Amino acid sequence: MTPELDAALTWAAGVLMVVGSALSLGAAFGILRFPDLLTRMHAATKPQVLGSLMLLTAVGLQLRTWALVPVLVVAWIFQLLTVPVSAHMLGRSGYRTKHLDKARLSVDELEDVVARVERGGPDGTHGGGAADGAAGTGHDGGASPRA
């Protein structure tokens, strides 16, 4: 490897580390400064995925070994899989426990669903869907009492 290419890769790794760290720092400030659950959740998840990609890419550029590439790719794939799921679960639990400011919502797509469930379902009975255990059979999906 030529010294010019080596220097360019080192500079690129440095820039990626600084930008990735700045995104992570921005996410931390957003968590501390934003007023409600949904905006804090947004601040925690959106920059984190891009920041982790930049930091992992910087590590790969700085260490320059092909043996590290699969590890970095797997680490980023797990970030891509777990961050949206955790954000969804945070938002869902915040909505269900009413720990959010509904005045800040521009569109509340769950309001009709929650109202229908509180009324007892589409036909006036309690649910009847897969969320009610074993497809509305009255069984909660747990262990059998006869076991």
N, C-alpha and C positions, 0 to 999 in steps of 0.2 A: 504494500500500500504506500502510495506516495505521501510525503509529508503534508502536501496541500490538501489531499483528501482526508487525511487524518485530522488535520486542523478544522476542516469544514464539518466533519462529523462530530467533533468535540463541541464546536460552536452550536451546531444544530441541537445536540443533546442538551446543552446549557440553556438554550432558548426554550426548548420544550419543557425542561424542568421548571424554569421560572414561570412560564405561562400556566402550566399545569398546577403548580403550587398556588399561583394567584387565583385560579379558578376555585381551588379547594378553600383558600382563605376567604374568597367571596361567598362561598357557600356557608362557611362558619359565621361570617358577619350577618348573612341573611337569616340564619337560624336565630341569632340573638336579637336582630332588629325588627324583623317582620312581626305584624301584630297578631296574626291568628294562625291556626293549625295548617290550613291549606296553603297559605303563602310560605310558611316555614317549610312545609313538606316540599314545595316546588323548589325552594332555594337549596334544600339539602340534596335533592336528587338530580336535578338537571345539570348543574356544573360538575357534579361528582363523576359522572360517567365520562365526560370529555376530559376532565382533569386527570382521571386515572389512565385513560388512553394515552394522553400526552406523557405522563410520568413513566408508564410502562414502555412506551416507545423510546423515551430518553434513556432508560436503563439499557434497552437493547442496543441503542446506538453507541452508548458509552462502553459497554462491555464487549461488544462486537464478537459474539460467539453464537454459532448456529444452534448449539445445544440448548441455549436459553430461549430461543424463539417459541417452541411449543409451550413452555411454562408460561411465558408472557401472554400468549394467545389464550390459553386456558384461563388464566387469571382474569383477562378482560372479558371473556365470554361469560364467566361466572358473574362478573359485575353487571354485564348487560342483562343477565337473567334474573338476578336477585334484586337489583335496585328498583325496577318497575313493580315487582311483586310487593316489596316492602312499602313503596309509596302507595300502592293500591290499598294495602291492608291498613296503613295509617289513616288514609282518607276515609276508608270504610268504617273503621272503629270511631274516628272522630265524628262522622255523620251519625252513626248509630247512638253514640253517647251524648250527642248534641254539644260537642266541644268545638263548634265552629260558629262563625258569625254569618248567619243567613243573609244579612243585609249586604254583605260583600259579594254574594253569589249573583252573577248576571243571569245564569240559567241553572235551574235546579231540576235535573233530569230524573232524580230519584224521588221527588216529591209525590208523583202519581203512584209509583210502585209502593212506597211506604204507606200512603193512604189506602191503597187497595188491600194491603196486608193487614192493616189495622181494622178495616171493615170486615175482614174475614175471607178475602179471596174474591175471584171474579163471580162465583155463583152464590156468595153469601155464606159459604162454609169456611172453616179454617183451612186455608191453603190447599193441600192436596197434591202439591208438587214434590219434586225430588228433595227440596230443601226441608221437608217435613219428615225426614227419616226415610223409611222404606216405601216410597211412592204412595204416601197417603194411607198406609195400612194401619196407622196408629202405633206402629212400632218405631221406636226412636233410633234404631240402628245400633243400639248397645248390645251388651251380652244378654242372652235369654235368662229370665228369672229361674227357669227350670234346670239350668246347667249346674 
